[in-house]
Amino acid sequence: MSLEGLIADLGYAGFAGFVVGFAVKKLLNLFLMLMGLYLLSLFWLQSKGFIDINWTQLWVLVKSLFSGVDEFVRGIFKTVAFSSAFSAGFFLGFKTG
């Protein structure tokens, strides 16, 4: 493999990692914003007396959701062999986003 080909591959992997990291952060921000709006709507409905919320069961559901996401992300990093350029680009894109 030539040096030019290696540099091109590292540049591509870094750019792809940046784009994926940027997109993941934007999607995470959107998800958290929607989750916050959902919780605010629940608070409002409860304060008006329309609904009665079992908070213990809601927190169990939220914890299981986040543990599932955590296991998914850990599985990706364990099973997929990321190149260092992709990983660096991913974290740079995540930080920038």
Backbone hydrogen bonds in HBPLUS format (Angstrom, degrees):
<---DONOR---> <-ACCEPTOR-->    atom                        ^
c    i                          cat <-CA-CA->   ^        H-A-AA   ^      H-
h    n   atom  resd res      DA  || num        DHA   H-A  angle D-A-AA Bond
n    s   type  num  typ     dist DA aas  dist angle  dist       angle   num
A0006-LEU N   A0002-SER O   3.04 MM   4  6.31 153.1  2.12 145.5 153.1     1
A0007-ILE N   A0003-LEU O   2.94 MM   4  6.15 162.0  1.98 150.2 154.7     2
A0008-ALA N   A0004-GLU O   2.92 MM   4  6.10 154.6  1.98 144.3 151.8     3
A0009-ASP N   A0005-GLY O   2.92 MM   4  6.13 155.4  1.98 143.3 149.9     4
A0010-LEU N   A0006-LEU O   2.91 MM   4  6.18 160.0  1.95 150.6 156.1     5
A0011-GLY N   A0007-ILE O   2.87 MM   4  6.04 153.8  1.94 145.3 152.9     6
A0012-TYR N   A0008-ALA O   2.89 MM   4  6.10 155.9  1.95 147.5 154.0     7
A0013-ALA N   A0009-ASP O   2.88 MM   4  6.05 166.2  1.90 151.1 155.1     8
A0014-GLY N   A0010-LEU O   2.89 MM   4  5.96 156.9  1.94 143.4 150.2     9
A0015-PHE N   A0011-GLY O   2.94 MM   4  6.07 158.4  1.99 143.7 149.7    10
A0016-ALA N   A0012-TYR O   2.81 MM   4  6.00 164.5  1.83 153.9 158.7    11
A0017-GLY N   A0013-ALA O   2.87 MM   4  5.96 157.0  1.92 144.3 151.0    12
A0018-PHE N   A0014-GLY O   2.94 MM   4  6.13 152.4  2.02 143.0 150.5    13
A0019-VAL N   A0015-PHE O   2.97 MM   4  6.24 164.3  2.00 153.6 157.0    14
A0020-VAL N   A0016-ALA O   2.97 MM   4  6.14 164.5  1.99 151.2 155.5    15
A0021-GLY N   A0017-GLY O   2.88 MM   4  5.95 164.0  1.91 148.5 153.5    16
A0022-PHE N   A0018-PHE O   2.91 MM   4  6.02 160.5  1.95 150.1 155.6    17
A0023-ALA N   A0019-VAL O   3.00 MM   4  6.15 161.3  2.03 147.0 152.0    18
A0024-VAL N   A0020-VAL O   2.89 MM   4  6.06 159.5  1.93 151.6 157.5    19
A0025-LYS N   A0021-GLY O   3.06 MM   4  6.23 160.9  2.10 147.0 151.6    20
A0026-LYS N   A0022-PHE O   3.09 MM   4  6.34 159.0  2.14 146.7 152.5    21
A0027-LEU N   A0023-ALA O   2.92 MM   4  6.12 162.3  1.95 152.5 157.2    22
A0028-LEU N   A0024-VAL O   2.86 MM   4  6.01 152.4  1.93 146.8 155.0    23
A0029-ASN N   A0025-LYS O   2.91 MM   4  6.13 157.4  1.96 149.0 154.6    24
A0030-LEU N   A0026-LYS O   3.00 MM   4  6.25 157.3  2.05 146.3 152.5    25
A0031-PHE N   A0027-LEU O   2.89 MM   4  6.09 161.5  1.92 148.3 153.3    26
A0032-LEU N   A0028-LEU O   2.92 MM   4  6.13 164.4  1.95 152.1 155.9    27
A0033-MET N   A0029-ASN O   2.96 MM   4  6.10 152.3  2.03 145.6 153.3    28
A0034-LEU N   A0030-LEU O   2.97 MM   4  6.21 162.5  2.00 152.8 157.1    29
A0035-MET N   A0031-PHE O   2.88 MM   4  6.09 153.1  1.96 148.0 156.3    30
A0036-GLY N   A0032-LEU O   2.93 MM   4  6.09 152.7  2.01 142.1 149.0    31
A0037-LEU N   A0033-MET O   2.97 MM   4  6.27 157.4  2.03 148.9 154.9    32
A0038-TYR N   A0034-LEU O   2.93 MM   4  6.12 151.6  2.01 143.7 151.7    33
A0039-LEU N   A0035-MET O   2.97 MM   4  6.25 161.0  2.01 148.9 153.3    34
A0040-LEU N   A0036-GLY O   2.90 MM   4  6.12 158.3  1.95 148.9 155.3    35
A0041-SER N   A0037-LEU O   2.94 MM   4  6.13 150.7  2.02 142.7 150.5    36
A0042-LEU N   A0038-TYR O   2.98 MM   4  6.32 148.7  2.08 145.5 154.3    37
A0043-PHE N   A0039-LEU O   2.91 MM   4  6.23 159.0  1.95 152.0 157.3    38
A0044-TRP N   A0040-LEU O   2.97 MM   4  6.17 160.5  2.00 147.6 152.8    39
A0045-LEU N   A0041-SER O   2.92 MM   4  6.09 166.6  1.94 149.3 152.9    40
A0046-GLN N   A0042-LEU O   2.90 MM   4  6.05 154.4  1.96 148.4 155.7    41
A0047-SER N   A0043-PHE O   2.89 MM   4  6.11 154.8  1.96 146.9 154.2    42
A0048-LYS N   A0044-TRP O   3.04 MM   4  6.30 140.7  2.20 146.5 156.8    43
A0050-PHE N   A0045-LEU O   3.02 MM   5  5.41 143.3  2.16 165.5 161.7    44
A0049-GLY N   A0046-GLN O   3.06 MM   3  5.03 150.5  2.15  99.5 108.7    45
A0058-LEU N   A0054-ASN O   3.10 MM   4  6.39 153.2  2.18 149.0 157.3    46
A0059-TRP N   A0055-TRP O   2.97 MM   4  6.16 161.2  2.01 152.7 155.9    47
A0060-VAL N   A0056-THR O   3.12 MM   4  6.36 148.7  2.22 142.5 151.2    48
A0061-LEU N   A0057-GLN O   3.03 MM   4  6.27 154.4  2.10 144.5 151.0    49
A0062-VAL N   A0058-LEU O   2.94 MM   4  6.27 157.4  2.00 149.5 155.7    50
A0063-LYS N   A0059-TRP O   2.88 MM   4  6.00 163.6  1.91 147.4 151.9    51
A0064-SER N   A0060-VAL O   3.01 MM   4  6.19 158.2  2.06 145.6 151.4    52
A0065-LEU N   A0061-LEU O   3.01 MM   4  6.22 148.7  2.11 144.4 153.1    53
A0066-PHE N   A0062-VAL O   3.02 MM   4  6.32 165.2  2.04 156.0 158.4    54
A0067-SER N   A0063-LYS O   2.91 MM   4  6.07 151.5  1.99 147.6 156.0    55
A0068-GLY N   A0064-SER O   3.00 MM   4  6.06 146.3  2.12 137.3 145.8    56
A0069-VAL N   A0065-LEU O   3.09 MM   4  6.43 152.4  2.17 146.0 153.1    57
A0070-ASP N   A0066-PHE O   2.95 MM   4  6.07 158.8  1.99 143.1 149.3    58
A0071-GLU N   A0067-SER O   2.91 MM   4  6.09 158.8  1.96 144.9 150.0    59
A0072-PHE N   A0068-GLY O   3.00 MM   4  6.16 150.6  2.09 140.5 148.7    60
A0073-VAL N   A0069-VAL O   2.97 MM   4  6.25 164.0  2.00 155.6 158.4    61
A0074-ARG N   A0070-ASP O   2.96 MM   4  6.15 164.4  1.98 151.1 155.9    62
A0075-GLY N   A0071-GLU O   2.90 MM   4  5.97 151.3  1.98 141.4 149.5    63
A0076-ILE N   A0072-PHE O   2.99 MM   4  6.30 150.3  2.08 146.5 154.3    64
A0077-PHE N   A0073-VAL O   3.09 MM   4  6.40 166.3  2.11 153.4 155.9    65
A0078-LYS N   A0074-ARG O   2.96 MM   4  6.13 138.1  2.14 142.0 153.7    66
A0079-THR N   A0075-GLY O   2.88 MM   4  5.91 164.8  1.91 152.0 155.5    67
A0080-VAL N   A0076-ILE O   3.03 MM   4  5.67 159.9  2.08 145.8 151.2    68
A0087-SER N   A0083-SER O   3.04 MM   4  6.33 166.1  2.06 155.2 158.9    69
A0088-ALA N   A0084-SER O   2.91 MM   4  6.01 161.3  1.94 145.4 150.9    70
A0089-GLY N   A0085-ALA O   2.90 MM   4  6.01 160.2  1.94 145.1 151.0    71
A0090-PHE N   A0086-PHE O   2.76 MM   4  5.94 150.6  1.85 147.4 156.3    72
A0091-PHE N   A0087-SER O   3.00 MM   4  6.25 170.0  2.01 155.1 155.9    73
A0092-LEU N   A0088-ALA O   2.97 MM   4  6.10 151.5  2.05 144.6 153.2    74
A0093-GLY N   A0089-GLY O   2.85 MM   4  5.93 158.8  1.89 146.0 152.0    75
A0094-PHE N   A0090-PHE O   2.80 MM   4  6.00 151.8  1.88 149.2 158.0    76
A0095-LYS N   A0091-PHE O   2.92 MM   4  5.98 154.3  1.99 138.4 145.2    77
A0096-THR N   A0092-LEU O   2.89 MM   4  6.04 153.9  1.96 144.7 152.3    78
A0097-GLY N   A0093-GLY O   2.87 MM   4  5.89 159.0  1.92 145.1 150.7    79
